[in-house]
Amino acid sequence: RVGVGPGEGVVCVCAADLDVMAACAAAPLDQESLLEDALGFVAEQRVHLRKAIHEQDLKAALRCAACLANELRTSLLAIETYYKLYAVVFVELQHLASFVTHAAHKDETEALKIYELVQHEGNALPRLYLCVTVGAVIARTDQAHSEETLDDLAAMLAVVQHPVRGLFLRYYFLQNVKDNFLRMDVARALRYLTLNFRESLSLWSRARLLEGTVKTVGSTSALEEGWQLDANRHALRLLVSANLMHISRLLGLTAALYSEALLPEMLRLILTCEEGVGQAYLLQSLVEIFSDEFHMQGLDHILAACAQVHWIVDLRPLLQHLLRRLTRHATSRPQPPGSPSAGTVDVFAAFHAHLRQLLDRPPSGVTSRASLLGLQLEMLLAALALHPGDACKVDLVLAGTVERLCTRRGVLGERTVQIVLDILATALTQDALAGAVLAMPHHAALLAHLDSRTKRSAALAMVTALLAGRVSIRDVATLRRLLTLIEPLLRDEGGTGSVDITGTWKHLEHDPVAFGAEQEKMARLVHHVRHEDPAQAFRMLAELKASFDAGGPHRQIFTLPAVAVAVLGLARRLFSPGRLQTSAESVSVAELFDVLRTAVLRVDSLRPQESLRLWLLGAVTADSLYEAVVMGDTCQQCFDCGLQCLERLREPQAQLVGLQLFSGTLREVKHLDDERYKHIADSIVRHAGGLNSKRLQCEGLTLCAGLFYGSRCTDAGRVIACLQEALRCADRAVQVDPLAVGLFVDILDRVTCVFDLGLAQVTSPFVSSLLALCVEHLRYVGSRAPAESLNALRAAVRDMEAKRAVALRPAGDAGSDAVAAQYVDARYANLRLDCALDLPGMRPPGVAAVG
């Protein structure tokens, strides 16, 4: 390589010696060193080029530009390194283009003279780079010679047939004349771009031969690679796709012109590629570059071309991506009924026909059964999106899936099984289709291809799909079909009981976390049984309960409570006065509560707390039906059974929660007579007094005190007795644990509630002394006092202080508190709160002590 300056008359570029080239080819080439050497020479010539341009020396500028372009003749650089060198040379040649453009603006014939001058360059590749640089200027500035120049350039580019150098040269041509294509007639632009794409495609196809080893279609290496291109074509792929990109940007390109003229020619050129992997990549580029509207018009052509791609290539990724795009396009931008394109393209029908052609292709290790089933899954998703509520489309997909499983028999792989599970579940995600899908023979036939282990996974997938789609089960036939399909979740294999012949609990064979999660989903499924007629809904729930009864107690603790809640939820609809007069089919109160009774008895031994909740729910339901039907002793019986469950609770926290539920429910009941109410309340008090620890007894008795005051019952003596007994239990509890001072604060809260009601037995001195007792215990524990106890006492004191201030206001004093004074007991004025206000951290800022 000999560099030249602007003042020299001859450009001398010497070729390397053949022996040196052979030695370089035999030894590993240091690409970094080669690139550094080339860029160093380019930097030197760049200085000379810019100096010549600055001095308006045309010939020197052309000589330096030829030296720059000559660097691209090398065969020693790898494609990635060659790309870096090309980028630098491209930028410098644009300075020459600007210089020629400036000269053409002064004299229109100057660019033509320069174009003729550069054709005297001796080497073909530098000459063509200079011709393209100057010819692009002529095409932009001289409309009279624009088409002639472009034709001349298109013909000259065919001289370079080396794959790498030829592709970069044609890419350089595109980069320089791309703006001309946007201004010219679309037919002329397509002629140039199609020609350039055809020649680029030919060069790109031959690039795989540069490695020295040809991978024939069907060889082991090709099977292992699948969609992977060889290294050379992978590095050069963007140079070919650039032609498609520029075609897609043409302003005059319409969907009709694309589908009728351009697309068939593009597909013909793509299929001339000798290898299936190359064909697949070019088809993928075509799909990615052009818009969805164009693909909708040319869908048949694209699918027909896919059918002609060599069978060794798995087309599932391409077809899956295309189907998703077209489905999203069709659903996001629906065409109006009167538009020309409305109803003319049936995406589902076109893809369904194409899948049958794929099935007829020879089986291979690449286009596997899993790939075909993956396309079936995508087809199902498209059918649900494009044709919601159309059961025929779903049945076509299911039938095709069963056909493919029957055609290619054998053990199903893990991926294939997962796709089959997804198909089974996806078909049940639409509320309008679930009943029809469950009645399809192909849906059950598809499930039959799975073994016993995967049938359990399929059942769980179907239940999950029904829940996710918020699907309603509206008739008994649909419910029975569903129960048949999800039977592995209802009972274990080999029997209906929960214990096998060896005495082992069958549910222990499953992972406990997974077992609990799947049974919780089964419980949620209960609430998807819906019907306009509550009697029909009750019959369906009764049948569902009969299936759950066979699953064993460890399943029933999840499912039967859900059935009981759903049945009790039908009570108001079943026994509404209007329905009782008009309904031909009725459900008795005995039937309704028999479901509750049997459900509770089955889960009582394992979850007594759940049984307690169900009995209390039954009591509330019976109370709500008091005015519609004669309930008799149903409410009383529910409370009695709830008391028995309450006595069987053993965990301290469960006992306390049970008391809270029971006392809260009893206070909400409205139609229980006074004698029964007091009997149940006395039973709760006795139970609270017999709890395991004094702390629990104190908390329970404090709760029970609320049963004897209010609108339902007012018995001041029982209130005082419960509170006094709670104080005795609290005093013994703090002797065991001094930090249990919160018990006294809880009692104080309950006392203030009773004090607000105006009970004479609860006096101001009693409240003041109880407050002093709370303060005394808090001072005793000092800094160890629980924060929640301090916060609770602070809130109680502030409330009493505010009410005391209102009570102390003169009766004739008008103000904002005049109305509030009507609802504040005058006895608040006699409370003594100074002991609490002097407690550290208790006095609010700016509040003085109150005597």
N, C-alpha and C positions, 0 to 999 in steps of 0.2 A: 504494500500500500504506500503510495507516494502522494503526499498532500501538496496542494498548489495554492498559491496566493492569487489575489486579484490581478496582479501585474504580469503574471506569466501567461504565455500564449498557448500552451498545450496542456491538456489534462492527461496525465499518464497514470493509469491504474494497472498495476501488474498483478497477475494471478499468482497464487502460491504454487510452489513446486509440487509436482504430483507425489514425490516421495514423502515430502513433509505432510501432505494431506493424508496419505495412507497411514503414516505414523500417528497422526492425530486421531484418525478414525479407529486405529487399533487400541490406543490408550484412552483411559477415561478422561473426558474433557472437563476442565474446570470452567463451568459456566460463568462464574463470577468474574474470573480473570478475562475471559473472552468479552463479556459485556463491558467490563471496565475499559478494555482496550478500544472497543468500538465506540463507546461513549466519549472517550478522550479524543478520538479522531473527529467525531461529530462536533464536539465542543470547539475544536480548532477551526473547522470549516464554517461553523456558525458565526464565528467572529469575522471571518473573511466575507461571508455572505452579507451580513448586516452592514459591514463597511462598504461593500460594493453597492448595496441598495442606497446607502446614505449618499454616496458619490454619484449616483445615477449611472453606474457602469453596468449596462445590461449584460454584456458578454461575460464579464467576470462573475456576475450574480448567477448566470446560468451554469457556468463552470463549477462554481461552489455547490449549487443545488444538485448538479449531476454527481458530484463526489458524495454528497449526503445520501442520495438515493442509491448510489452504488453499494453502500454498506448493507443494504437489504438483500444483496445477492448471496450473502453467506449461507452455507449449509451446515455450519458447525454449531450454531446456537440451537438450544432446545426451543420449543414453541413458546413456552412461557417467557423465556429470556428474549426471544425474537419480538414478542409483543411489546416489551419495554423499549427495545431499540426502535421499533416502528412508531411508538407514541412520540418519542423525541424527534424523529425525522419528520413526522406529520406536522408537528408544531412549527418546525423551521421552514417547511415548504409553504406554509400558509403566509409567511413573510414574503416569499417570492410571489404568491398569488396576489397579495395586496399591492406589491410593486407593479405587476402587470396590469392590474385593474386601474391603478392610477394612470398608467401610460395609455390605456385604452380610453379613458375619459378625455384625454387630450387629443387623441387621434384614433378614430374607430378602426382604422386599418392596421394600427400598431400591433394589436393582439394577434391578428392573422399572420403578420410577418414573424412575430415571435413563435407562433405555433409551427410555422414552416421551418424556422431556425432550429428548434429543439429536436426536430425529427432527424437531424444529422448526427445526433449522438450515436456512438458506435455500439454500445451495449444495449440490449433490448430492454432490460428491466429499468435502468435509469431513464432511458428514453421514454418509456411508457409513463413513468411517474411524472416526468416533466410535461408530457403531452396531456395527461389528465389534469395537471395543475393549470396549464394555460388554457386547455379546452373548456374547463369549467368556467373560467373567466369569460370566454367568448360566448358560452351558452347563457350567461347571466346578462351580458352587456350588449350583445349583437343578436337581435331577434332574427335577422335575415339569415344568418349562418348557424343559428342555434341547433336546429334539427340535423343539418348536414354534419356539424362537428360531433354531435352525440352519436350519430350513426358511425362515423369514422372511428371514434373511440371504442364503441362497442365491438367493432370488427377487429381493432388492433389488440384488444385485451386477450383475445384467444391465442395470441402468440405464446404466452407464458402458461405452460402446462404442469409446472411443478406444483404439487398440492398446496404447500405452505405459502410459497411466494405468490402463486396465482390467487389464492384466497385473500391474502392481505392486499394485493393489488386491486382486486374487485371491491373489497371493502373500502379502500381508499377512493375508488371511483364513486361509490355510494355516498360517502361522507362529503364529497365535493359537489355533487350535482343533485343532492336530495331536495334542495329548495326549488330547483327547476321543475321537478316532478309535481310539486304542489301548484305551480302556476300554469302548467301545460294541460292540454286535453287529457282526460283520464285514460282514453284508449291508447294514446301515444305513451303515456307514463307506464301503463301496464305492459306495453310491448317491450320497453327497455328493462323494466324490473323483472318481468318473467324470463327474458333472455338471460339476465345476470343471475337470477336464481337457478336456472337450469345449468349454466356453466359452473356456478359455485357448488351446486349439488354434485356434479360430476367430479370436481376436484376433491370435495370433502369425502366422497365415497372411496376415492383412491388413497386417501390419507392413511387408512388403516394398513396399507401395504408397506408403509415406511418402517415399521418395526422389524420386518424381516421374517416374521412368522405369521402365517395366515390362519385365523381361527375359522374353520368352516362351520356352517350352520349345522347344529346337531352334535357337535363335539362336546366332550365332557366339560371343557373350560367354558364354552358358551352356556351350557346348562347351569353351571355354577354361578355365572355372572348375571344371568337373567336380563335385567334392564340395563346393565352397565355397559357403557361404550368403552372402546379401547382408549388408551391415553391420548393418542393423537387427535382422534375425532372429538373427544371430550374437550380438549383444549381449544379446538377450532369451531366448536358448535355455534358460538355466538356470531361468527362471521357469516354463517349460512342463515341463521334466524333473522339477521338484520334485514335481509331482503323481504321477508314476510312482514317485518315491523314497518318498513317504509310503504309496502303495499297497503297495509291496514290504515295508514294515515292519509291516503289520498282523499281529497275533499269530494271528488265526484263519484266515489265508490258507493254504490247502493246495495241493499240486500238482494235485490233481483239480479243485478249484474254479477254480484259475488256468487250466487247459487247457480246461475245459468251458464256463465262463461268462465269466471276465474277459478272457482273451486274445482270443477272437473279437471282443468289443466293442471292445477297445483297437485291434486291427488294423483294424476297420471305421472307427473314427474317424481313425486315421492315414492310411488310404487316401483319406479325404475331402479331405485336403490337396491343393491344386490343382497343386502343382509337385512334380516328381520328386525334386529335391534335398531339399526339406522332408520328403518321405516317407522318404527314405533316412536322414536325420538322426534322425528319430523312431524308425525301426526300430533304428538303432544304439543309441539311448538305451535302448530296451526291452531289447535284448540285454545291454547293459552293466549295467543296474540289477538285473534279476531273476537268480535263482540258476541254476546249471547244471541242477539237478534239475528245476526248473520248465520249463526249455527242453527237456529230454529228453522231458517229457510233451506239450509243445505244439509239437514240432518241425515236424510236418506243417503246422500253421496258419501258422507263421512263414515256412516256405519257400513256401507258397502265396501269402502276402502279398508276398514278395519278387518272385515272378513277375509280380505286377500292378503293380509300380513301373514308372514310365515308362522306356522303353528308352534314354533319353538318359543315364541314370545308370549308372555302372559300380558294380555291387554286389560286385565281387571283394573289396575290403577287409572289407566286412561279413560276407560268407559265409565268407571265410578265417578271420576272427577267431572266428566262431561255431563253425566246424568244429574249430578248434584247442581251444577251450574244452571242447566236448563230448567230443572225443577224450581230452583230459587227464583229464576227469572220469570217463569210462568206464574208463580204464586205471588210474587211481590208486585208485579206490574200486569194485572189481568187486562186482556184486550176487551174493549166494548163489543157487544154482540154484533153491531153493524160494521165493524172494521173489516178491511180486506183479509187480514191475517187471522181473524178470530175463527177458531175451529178448523183451520186448514192443516195444522201440525199436531198430530197426536204423539207426544213424546213417549208415552207408555207403550203404545202399540208398536212404534218403530223399534224401540229397544227390546220389546218382547220377541218380535220376529228375528231380531239380530241374535238374541241368545240361543234361539233354536239353530241358527247357523253355526254358532260357536260349539254347540253340542255335537254337531256332525263332524267337527274337525278331529284329527287323530289325537288320542290322549297322549300327554307328555308329562315329564316331570316338572315343567314350568307351569303350564295351564292345568293346574290340578283341580281336583274336585272341590277343594276348599275355595279356590278362586271363582269357580262357577257359582258356588253357593253364595259367595260374597256378593256377586252381581245380583243374585236372586234377592238377597236382603236389601240391596240398594233399590231394586225394582219395587219391593214391597213398600219401602219408605216413600218412593215416588208416587206409587198408587194411592197411598193414604193422603199425600199432600195434594196431588193433582185431581183425584177423584174421591173426595171424602164421602163416605157413606155408600160407595159402590162395592158391594160384596163380590160381584163377578170378577173384578180386577184382582181382588185379594185371592179369590179361589184359583185364578190362573197362575198366580205366583206360587201358591202352595202346591198346586198340581205339578208345576214345573220342578219344584224342589224335590218332591217325591219321585218324579221321573228320573232326575239326575242321581238320586241315591240308589234307585233300583238299577239304573244302567251301569253304574260303576260300583259294584258291590265290593265289600271288604270291610276291615275294621276301621271305624271312624277315628281319625286323629283328633288331637286336642283342639286344634283350630277349627276343624270341621264341626265338632260337637258344639263349640261355642257359637258358631254361626247358626246352627240349627236351633239352639236355645234362643238366640236373638230373634229368629224368624217366628218361632212359636209365640214369643212374648210380644213382639211388635204388632202382630196381627190383632192383639186384644187391647190396644191402647185407645181405640175410639169407641165412645159410648154407643154410637149408632150401629156399630158393626160387631160388637162383642158377641151378642146372641147368635147372629148369623155365622160368625167364624166358628164358634163352639159347635154348631150343628154341621159344619163341613166335614165330610169323611176324610178329606186330605189332611186336615189338621190333626185328627186322631192318628191317621196313618203315618204322618211325620213323627209323631211322638213314639210310635211303635218301633222306629228304627233305633231308638236309644236303649241302652242297657239299664238295669235296675238302679245303678248308682247315679247315672246321669238323669234318669227320670225324676229323681228327687230335686236335682238342680233345675230341671225344666219346670217342675211344678212351682218351685219358688220364684223362678223368673216370670211365669205367667201371673202369679199372685201379685208380684211387684208391679207388673205392667198394668194390671187392673186398678191397683191403688194409685199409680202415677197418673193414669188417664182419667181418674175419678169416674170409673165405669159403674153403672148401676145394673144390678141383676134383677130383672123384672118379672120373671116367670119361673115356675117350678121346673120345667123341662131344661131351661138353661142352667139352673142351679144344679140339677142332677148331672148334667154333662160336665160341668166344671168340677164337681166333687169327684167324678170318676177320673178326671185328668190329674187332679192334685192329690190323689189318694196317698202317695208316699209321705205327704205332710200330715195326713190325718192319723195314720197308724204305721207301726213298723212292719217291715217285711216278715212274713211267716206267721202272722196271726193278728188278732184284734186286741189282745190283752197287752198289759204293760210289763209282764214278767214272762220270760221264756221257760222252757221245760227244765232248765237247770236252776231256775230261781233267780236269775240275774235280771236286774232292771234294764230294759232295752234302751231307754232314753240315755243311759250312761254311755252307750256306744258312740254317741255324737258329741261334738264339741259343745260344752254348756253355753258358751256365749252365742255361737251360731244357732244352737237349738232354741235359745230364748228369743233371738231376733226373728227367726222364721215363725215361731208361734205367736209373737206379737203382731206380725203381719197378718197371720190368720185371724187374730182377734179384730184387727182393723177391717178385714174383709167382711166381717159380720155386718158392719154398718153400711155396707154398699148394697145390701139386700133392701130394695125399695119397691113399693107398689102404691098406686093411688088408692086402692082398697085396703084399709088396715087389716082386715080379716085375711086377705090373701098374703099380705106381708107376714102376718103371724104364722100362717101355715108354712111359709117358706122358712121362717126362723125355726119353727119346730122341727122341720126336716133337717136343717143344718145342725141343730142340737143333737139330733139322733146320730148323725155322723160323728160329731165330736165325742159322744158318749163312748164310742168304741176306741178312742185313742189313748186311754189310760189317764190316771190322775195328774201326771206331770205335764201332760198337754192340756188337760181340762182346766188347770189353774190359770191358764192364759185365755182359753177360748170360751169356756162356759160363763164366766162373769160378763164377757162382752155380749153373749146371747141374752143373758138375763137383763142387762141394761137396755138392750135394743127392744126387748119385749115390753118392759115396763114403759119405755118411751112411747109405745103405741097406745098406752092406756087412755089418754085424753081423746085420741081419735076414735078408738074403739067404742068408748062409752059416752060420746057426745050425745045430747038429747036428740038432735036431728038425725043422726045415723041410727040410733036405736029404733026410730020409728019407720025408717025407710029401707034398711038393709035386709036383704033376703038371707044372708049368711051372717051369723053372730058368733061371738066368742064370749064364753062365760067368764065371770070373775075367778071362778075356781080354776079354769084352764090357765088363765093368765098367771096366777100366783103359784100354780103347780110348777110352772117352768122355773120360777124363782126358787121354790123349795128344793126341787131336785138339783138345780145348779149349785145351791149352797151346800147341800149335803155331800156332794161329790168333791168339793174343794175345801171343805171345812177342816179336815184333818191336816192338810198341808199349809193352808193359809187362813187361819181363823180371823185375821184382821180384814182380809178381803171378804170373808163371810159376813163380818159385822157391817161393812159398808153396804153390802147387798141387802141385808135385813133392814137397815135404816132407810135405804132407798125405797124398799118395798113399803115401809111404814109411811113415808112421805107420799108415795103414790096412792096408797089406800086412803089417806087423809084427803088428797085432792079429788078423789072420786066419790066423796061422801054424799054430795048433793045429786050425783047422777044415778047411782045405784046403791042398793043396800049392802054395806060392807060388812055388817055384823062385827065379829071380833077380829077381823083380819089385821087391823092396825095394832091391836093389843098383842096378837100372836107374833107379829114381826118384832115388836119391842121385846117380848119375852125371849124369843130366840136370839135376839141381839145381845141380851144380858148374858145368856149362856156362852156366846162367843166371847164376850168381854171377859168373863171369868177364866176362859182358857188361854188368854194372852199371858205370856211369861216374860217377855222382854220389857224392861222399865219404860223405855221410850214408847213402845207400842201400847202399853197400858195407858199412858198419859194421852196419847193421840186418840185412843179409843174413847176415853172419857170425854175429850173435847168434842168428838164427833157425836157421841150419844147425847150429851147435854145440849149441844147446839141444835140437834135434830128435834129433841123433845120440846124445846122452847118454840120451834117453828110450827109444831102441830097445832091445828086449830079446833078440830072436831072430836078430840078425845075428852071423855067426861072427866069431871074433877076427881072422882074417886080413883079412876084408873091412872090419871096423871100423877096423883100423890103417891100411889102405890109404886109406880115405876120410878119416880124421883127418890122415894125412900130406899128403893133397891140400889140405885146408883150411889146414894150416900153411904150405904153399908159397904158397897164394893170399894168406894174410895177410902173408907176407914180401914180396910183390910189389906191395903197394898203393902209391898215388901219393905219399904223404907219410910221413915218419918218425912223425908223430903217429898216423896211421891204422895203420901197421905195429905200433906199440907197443900200441895198443888191441886190435888183432886178435890179436897173439901172446899178450897177457894172457888173452884169451878162450880161445884154443886150449890154454893150459896146463891148463884145466879138463877137457879131453878125456882126459887121461892119468892121472887119479887118480879114485878112486871105485869103486863096485861093479862098473862095466862094464869098466874097464881101470885097471891100476896100473902105471905105468912112470915111476919116479922120475927116471931119466935124461932122458927127454923133457920132464918137467915143468921140471927145472932148466934144460935147454937153452932152452925157450921163454921162461922168466922172464929168463935172462941176455941173450937176444937182445932181449927187450922193454926191459930196462934200457939196453942200448946205443942202441936207437932213441929212448928217452926222453931220454937224455943229448944226442943230436943235435937232438932236437926243441926242447929248452929253449934251445939255442944260437940257434935261429931265433926262438923266441918264449919269452921268460923266464916268461911267465905260464902256460905249459903245465906247471906244477909238479904239477898234479893227476894227471899220468901216473904219477909216482912213488907217490902215495898209492894209486892203483888197483893198482899192482904189490904194494904192501905188503898190501893187503886179500887179494889172491890168495895171497901167501906165508903169511899167517897162517892161511888156510884149509888150506893144505898142512901147515903146522906142527901144526895141531890133529889131523891124521890120523896123526901120529907118524912121518913119513918121516925116516929118519936123515940123508939128504943135506941136509935143510933144518935147519941147526943154530941154536942160540940166538945165537951171535955174528953169523951171517948176518942174522937178523931184526933184531938190535940195530943193526948197521951200516946196514941199509936204512932203519931209522927215523931214524938220525942223518943219512942222506943227504936224506931228506924234509925234516927240520928245517932243514938247511943251505940247501936251495933256497928254502924259505919265508922264511928270514931274509934271503936275498939280495934277494928282491922286496919285502920289507918290507910297507908299508901297501897295496901294489898286489896283494897275494895274494888270489886269488879266494875269496870267502866259502864257496863249496861245498867247495873244497879244504880250508880250515881246519876246517870242520864235519866232513868225512869223517875227517881225521886225528885230531880230538878224539875222535870216536866210537871209532876203532880203538885209540887209546891208553887210553881208559877201559876198554875191554874187556880189553886185555892187562893193565892194572893190576889189575883185579878178579881175573883168573885167576892173576896172580902172587901176590896176597895169599893166595889159597886154597892155592897150591903151597907157600908159605912156612910155613903152619900146621903145627905138630907133628903127627906121625902119630897119636898117642894122644889128641889134643885133641878132645873131643866137642863138637858144636855143630851149628848149622844148616848149616854148610858141609861137614860130614863126608861127606855123600853126594855133594855137588858135587865134592869132591876126588877121587873115584874116576874122574871124567870129564875131569879137567884134567891135561895133560901136565906131568910134574914138571920138565921143562926150562924151564917158564915162570919158575921161581925164579931162573934164570940170566940173565934178560933185564935189560938196562939201559935204563931209561925216563927217567932224570933229564934227559937232553938235551931231551926233548919236554916234560916238565913245566915246564921253565924258560922255554919259549917264551911270549911275552906272550899272555894270554887263553886259555892252554891248561890251566892248573892249576885244578881245581874249587875252590870256596871251602872253606876248612877242611882242605885236604889238604896234608900236609907233603911235602917232597922225599924221594924214596926213593933210597938209594944203590945 
